[in-house]
Amino acid sequence: MLGVWCGANRFEHNEVIRHDAVLKRVFGFSRMANFKALIRMFRKFDQPMNDRVFDQLYGWLFSQLGFSGGVTLDLDSTVMTRYGAQQGAARGYNPAKRGRASHHPLMAFVADTRMVANLWLRPGDSHTANNASAFLASTLQRLGNKKVELLRADSGFSDDRFLRDLEDKKLHYIVAARLQQPLQRALVSQVGWWKLDEGIELVSFDYQSPSWNTARRIIGIRQHITRRPNAKGKTLSLFADDPTQGVYRYAALITDMHLPALEIWRIYRGRADCENRIKELKYDFAADSFCLNNFFATEAALNTVMMAYNLMSLFRQAVLRASHLHSGEKRVQHTLKTLRYKLFAKAGYITTHGRSQILKLALAMQHREWFEGLWNTAKTFDLPVAFAPVFPTSNTS
């Protein structure tokens, strides 16, 4: 984790920090393992060990966080391209590198804390919803006593079996729907569309897909392509040449809640933030770079990166945010790359005075006040850290 924070995107890059005497003293290491020892450690992991170790680590982390209500859980999957013959690397959906082998991990995010709640590595040819119910059960276990108030997911999770699992668990949900032909016809046949803004219209109706065993509530959204050049959604394939319907892009949301259609749409749009988390994990934390030949070794390395991300997210929100509030500065969500050069990459050495150890840092005069503010905030930092819910409990009715 220390190597990831310092910019490592290969196991071998940990050699840079291994010989840093100040980091050894700060973190209390008598010696730091070389990268080959780390690789050997990860190769000892199998599926039971992954479950045992990371159930405890995730459980410990979320036990240190306090919530005034339930949490909002976002599910997503991503593609991690591979360039070798690693276990589980297979050809599947890969928009960036078509035809290239990849892994296709499932990920769960707690929107309230901007943290990762779970990650399962899967072969590259896995469907998005493959093992989704088992993954959800594992995620709920890792969250411990934290109640999930709302689950949001994309259209890959609109499978009837998964939706029934959510309903059996009494979890509120908003899941994007696949625009299959029966749903396309249902959207076009609706007469209750109402205008929200120029070029945006909404509708709410009950609909039962041929693959479902019960009807569910659908929120339809359509945006006029001409009036809104950046219109989101998809053109309906059945009506692409229709002069009336072909000018719109459509989207549909499945939900069990009875909130107004506009409120459902606005709540779901907040899920887009998990895409930013995935980008940050890949570009700043090199999540897709720590890959070993063994499948479960790679999963263990990935979950270690997730823990590094969670701890840094906690630092940003509990220390940096508090420091900005005390100083009256505008709140900024710094990426790890920015923090690395603004905060972490400072020349320093350790001296002793009597029995005390003193860390001396080379800081420009104009940065000292800000740095001292962070230092003082860190000294008063205490657990559990309180977070406000993204989706208050009172909104579910």
Salt bridges, closest charged atoms under 4 A:
GLU15 OE1 - ARG18 NH1 3.03
ASP55 OD1 - ARG142 NE 2.62
ASP74 OD1 - ARG152 NE 2.70
ASP76 OD2 - ARG271 NH2 3.16
GLU149 OE1 - LYS147 NZ 3.82
ASP154 OD2 - ARG271 NH2 3.59
ASP160 OD2 - ARG164 NE 2.83
ASP160 OD1 - ARG216 NH1 3.03
ASP165 OD1 - LYS169 NZ 2.82
GLU167 OE2 - ARG216 NE 2.77
GLU198 OE1 - LYS195 NZ 3.30
GLU198 OE2 - ARG227 NE 3.83
GLU201 OE1 - ARG222 NH2 2.62
ASP256 OD2 - HIS172 ND1 3.16
ASP273 OD2 - ARG114 NE 3.82
ASP273 OD2 - ARG277 NH1 2.47
GLU280 OE1 - ARG277 NH2 3.75
GLU280 OE2 - ARG316 NH1 2.67
GLU329 OE1 - HIS324 ND1 3.18
